[in-house]
Amino acid sequence: MADPKAENALREALSTIEDLEARWSAARDYLKVDASRVRHAALAGEAENPDLWNDQDHARAVTTELGRLTNDLEAFDELRSALDDSLVLVEFSREALVAGEADWSLLDELSSTVSSLEGKIAALETRSLFSGPYDENEAIVELHAGAGGTDAQDWTEMLLRMYSRWAERRGFAVEVDEATEGQEAGLLSATFIVKGRFAYGWLSAERGVHRLVRMSPFDSQARRQTSFASLDVTPLLADDAGEVEIDEKDLRIDTFRSSGAGGQHVNKTDSAIRITHLPTNTVVSCQNERSQHQNRARALQILEAKLSERARAERQAQMDALSGQRGDNAWGSQIRSYVQAPYQLVKDHRTDFETGNVEAVLDGDLDGFMEAELRRQRARA
C-alpha cells in the first residue's frame, strides 16, 4: 500500500523542480548564455594565438574575460546537470512507491538536493541585478563621520568593520588605503578598496547616510545618542582604462607621516601621499603601501576613478546609480537606521526591508538589504 506522506513529499519535490527548471531557462535568456558561449569560443581561439602576449594589456583583458566566462558557463551547466540528477532521484523514488515501499533515504536526498538547487538558482537570478557597465568592477569605498561627535566617529569605525566582515563573507579582499582617527575615538574618515567580482555592483546599493541610535558609551550619563556617517562608492577602473586625462600640472602632491592615523587599519610609514586635483578640488590619500611610489600610484588610480565618476555625473541631468543622490550627513537624509535602543531594529528607508537582528547586520549580514535596494533600482529603471 502506498505511503500518502511519501507521495505528497514526492509531488512537492517534483513541483519545485519544475519551477526551478523554468527559472533556469529564464536565466539562460536574461543572462544571454548563448551569446556568452559564442564570445567564449572567440576568446578561446584568441587565447591560442601565439602572438597574443605581444600586447600584454590586451592579453590580460582577454584571459581575464575568458576566465570569467568559463566560470560562469561551467556554473550554469553544472546547474543543468544537478537538475537532471534531481529528476533521476524523482524516478527512483516513484519506482519505489509503485513497488509499495517508500524509500525515505531517497526522499531525504531528494529534499536536500532540491533545497540546494533553490539556493543556487536564487544566486543565479541575483546576477541579473548587475547589468551596469561597472558592476563587475572592484569598489573604492569612502566613509565619513557626520553629525554626532565622538559617537559618529565611533560609528564610522563600526561601519568599516561591518563592510569588512561583509566582504569576508563573500570572499572579497579589503585594502584600507586611508584612515583618519577621530579626536577621542573611532575614525573621521576611511577609504578602502573591496576586491572581488561585482564588488561595485553590490556596494552601489549602500551609498548614502547611515544612522545609528544607541545608548552612548561616551556619555557619562549613558543617554541615547543619534549618530550619522556617510558612505560613497566608486568603481575601481583598470590601470589602462584611460577614461580621463590627468595633467600633472593640475596636481598638488603632499607627503606626510601616517603615524597614529587609522590606528590598526593602516601601516605606519613616512610615505603617505595626499593628492589634490586643483581644478576640481578633489582630494585623495593613500598610506597603506610600504613605499611612497606605491602610495602615489594607488592614490592616482583612486583619483582617476573619482574624476571619471564626476565626469559621468556631469554628463547626466539626473544622478544615476553611479553617482547617487547625496544629502546632508545628518537628520532627514539617512538611507538606513540601525537602532540599538530603546529597541532592536535595522530598517532601510528606501525599501522598508528590516530585521531585528542588529548584531548580525553589524557583523556583515547585509545581502538582504543590498538585494532589496538593487531590485528597487531595477524596477525603477
VENLINPE-V642007 format. One record per residue. N is the residue number from 0. D_FIRST is the distance of its C-alpha to the first C-alpha in Angstrom with 2 decimals. Layout:
N:D_FIRST ; N:D_FIRST
This chain:
0:0.00 ; 1:3.81 ; 2:6.57 ; 3:9.18 ; 4:11.95 ; 5:11.46 ; 6:11.32 ; 7:14.42 ; 8:16.12 ; 9:15.80 ; 10:17.22 ; 11:20.00 ; 12:20.91 ; 13:21.19 ; 14:23.26 ; 15:25.53 ; 16:26.04 ; 17:27.09 ; 18:29.52 ; 19:30.86 ; 20:31.46 ; 21:33.45 ; 22:35.45 ; 23:36.10 ; 24:37.44 ; 25:39.60 ; 26:40.98 ; 27:42.01 ; 28:44.22 ; 29:45.82 ; 30:46.37 ; 31:47.92 ; 32:46.07 ; 33:47.30 ; 34:50.87 ; 35:50.35 ; 36:49.40 ; 37:52.62 ; 38:54.63 ; 39:53.05 ; 40:54.06 ; 41:57.59 ; 42:57.96 ; 43:56.61 ; 44:59.27 ; 45:61.91 ; 46:60.93 ; 47:61.65 ; 48:65.19 ; 49:67.57 ; 50:69.94 ; 51:67.40 ; 52:68.83 ; 53:72.33 ; 54:71.38 ; 55:69.57 ; 56:68.68 ; 57:67.08 ; 58:65.33 ; 59:63.80 ; 60:62.64 ; 61:61.02 ; 62:59.26 ; 63:58.08 ; 64:56.60 ; 65:55.10 ; 66:53.44 ; 67:51.96 ; 68:50.66 ; 69:49.18 ; 70:47.28 ; 71:46.11 ; 72:44.89 ; 73:43.17 ; 74:41.31 ; 75:40.33 ; 76:39.12 ; 77:37.20 ; 78:35.26 ; 79:34.39 ; 80:33.17 ; 81:31.11 ; 82:29.49 ; 83:28.72 ; 84:27.24 ; 85:24.93 ; 86:23.69 ; 87:23.00 ; 88:20.87 ; 89:18.95 ; 90:18.36 ; 91:17.32 ; 92:14.81 ; 93:13.45 ; 94:13.33 ; 95:11.35 ; 96:8.63 ; 97:8.96 ; 98:8.72 ; 99:5.29 ; 100:7.76 ; 101:9.62 ; 102:13.26 ; 103:15.20 ; 104:18.43 ; 105:18.21 ; 106:17.35 ; 107:20.26 ; 108:22.49 ; 109:21.68 ; 110:22.54 ; 111:25.73 ; 112:26.70 ; 113:26.37 ; 114:28.41 ; 115:31.05 ; 116:31.25 ; 117:31.84 ; 118:34.80 ; 119:36.24 ; 120:36.04 ; 121:37.68 ; 122:40.42 ; 123:40.92 ; 124:41.34 ; 125:43.92 ; 126:46.06 ; 127:46.70 ; 128:48.76 ; 129:51.29 ; 130:53.20 ; 131:56.74 ; 132:59.29 ; 133:59.53 ; 134:56.02 ; 135:55.38 ; 136:58.62 ; 137:59.24 ; 138:60.61 ; 139:63.85 ; 140:63.24 ; 141:66.03 ; 142:65.84 ; 143:68.73 ; 144:69.27 ; 145:70.09 ; 146:71.15 ; 147:70.59 ; 148:73.06 ; 149:71.90 ; 150:68.41 ; 151:68.08 ; 152:69.19 ; 153:66.67 ; 154:64.00 ; 155:65.00 ; 156:64.41 ; 157:61.03 ; 158:60.08 ; 159:61.20 ; 160:58.88 ; 161:55.99 ; 162:56.28 ; 163:56.81 ; 164:53.55 ; 165:51.77 ; 166:53.22 ; 167:52.14 ; 168:48.52 ; 169:48.62 ; 170:50.39 ; 171:53.69 ; 172:57.08 ; 173:59.70 ; 174:63.45 ; 175:65.73 ; 176:68.95 ; 177:70.84 ; 178:70.53 ; 179:73.28 ; 180:73.26 ; 181:73.74 ; 182:76.82 ; 183:75.10 ; 184:71.50 ; 185:68.89 ; 186:69.77 ; 187:71.90 ; 188:70.18 ; 189:68.10 ; 190:67.40 ; 191:64.53 ; 192:62.77 ; 193:58.99 ; 194:58.20 ; 195:54.97 ; 196:53.56 ; 197:53.18 ; 198:55.01 ; 199:57.27 ; 200:54.46 ; 201:52.69 ; 202:55.86 ; 203:57.41 ; 204:55.10 ; 205:56.86 ; 206:60.40 ; 207:62.12 ; 208:63.16 ; 209:60.90 ; 210:61.64 ; 211:61.07 ; 212:61.45 ; 213:61.66 ; 214:63.86 ; 215:66.59 ; 216:67.06 ; 217:70.61 ; 218:71.66 ; 219:73.36 ; 220:72.11 ; 221:68.53 ; 222:68.50 ; 223:65.87 ; 224:66.86 ; 225:65.75 ; 226:66.18 ; 227:65.86 ; 228:65.50 ; 229:65.18 ; 230:63.27 ; 231:64.33 ; 232:62.76 ; 233:64.18 ; 234:62.63 ; 235:64.19 ; 236:65.75 ; 237:66.12 ; 238:69.52 ; 239:70.53 ; 240:69.24 ; 241:72.80 ; 242:71.90 ; 243:75.09 ; 244:78.44 ; 245:79.81 ; 246:83.58 ; 247:84.72 ; 248:87.69 ; 249:85.29 ; 250:83.92 ; 251:85.19 ; 252:83.77 ; 253:84.16 ; 254:83.29 ; 255:82.61 ; 256:81.26 ; 257:77.71 ; 258:78.35 ; 259:76.49 ; 260:74.99 ; 261:71.24 ; 262:71.11 ; 263:68.37 ; 264:67.20 ; 265:69.93 ; 266:72.20 ; 267:75.70 ; 268:78.11 ; 269:81.44 ; 270:80.10 ; 271:78.27 ; 272:78.93 ; 273:79.23 ; 274:79.74 ; 275:80.99 ; 276:80.87 ; 277:84.07 ; 278:83.60 ; 279:80.32 ; 280:80.82 ; 281:77.42 ; 282:77.25 ; 283:74.88 ; 284:75.01 ; 285:73.54 ; 286:74.08 ; 287:71.05 ; 288:72.37 ; 289:74.76 ; 290:77.57 ; 291:79.51 ; 292:78.84 ; 293:75.04 ; 294:75.19 ; 295:77.38 ; 296:75.05 ; 297:72.00 ; 298:73.97 ; 299:75.09 ; 300:71.51 ; 301:70.44 ; 302:73.54 ; 303:72.78 ; 304:69.26 ; 305:70.64 ; 306:73.37 ; 307:70.93 ; 308:68.76 ; 309:71.90 ; 310:72.94 ; 311:69.56 ; 312:69.69 ; 313:73.22 ; 314:72.16 ; 315:69.73 ; 316:70.67 ; 317:67.51 ; 318:66.25 ; 319:62.99 ; 320:60.30 ; 321:62.63 ; 322:65.42 ; 323:63.59 ; 324:65.01 ; 325:67.09 ; 326:68.30 ; 327:70.33 ; 328:68.92 ; 329:68.86 ; 330:67.73 ; 331:66.08 ; 332:65.18 ; 333:62.17 ; 334:58.94 ; 335:56.95 ; 336:57.47 ; 337:56.40 ; 338:56.80 ; 339:56.81 ; 340:58.73 ; 341:58.44 ; 342:54.73 ; 343:52.53 ; 344:51.82 ; 345:52.23 ; 346:52.42 ; 347:53.34 ; 348:55.60 ; 349:54.99 ; 350:51.21 ; 351:50.50 ; 352:48.04 ; 353:48.19 ; 354:46.84 ; 355:47.80 ; 356:47.50 ; 357:51.15 ; 358:51.27 ; 359:48.47 ; 360:50.38 ; 361:53.64 ; 362:51.89 ; 363:51.11 ; 364:47.85 ; 365:49.24 ; 366:46.83 ; 367:45.41 ; 368:48.97 ; 369:50.02 ; 370:47.10 ; 371:47.58 ; 372:51.27 ; 373:50.77 ; 374:48.35 ; 375:50.91 ; 376:53.62 ; 377:51.59 ; 378:50.87 ; 379:54.61 ; 380:55.68
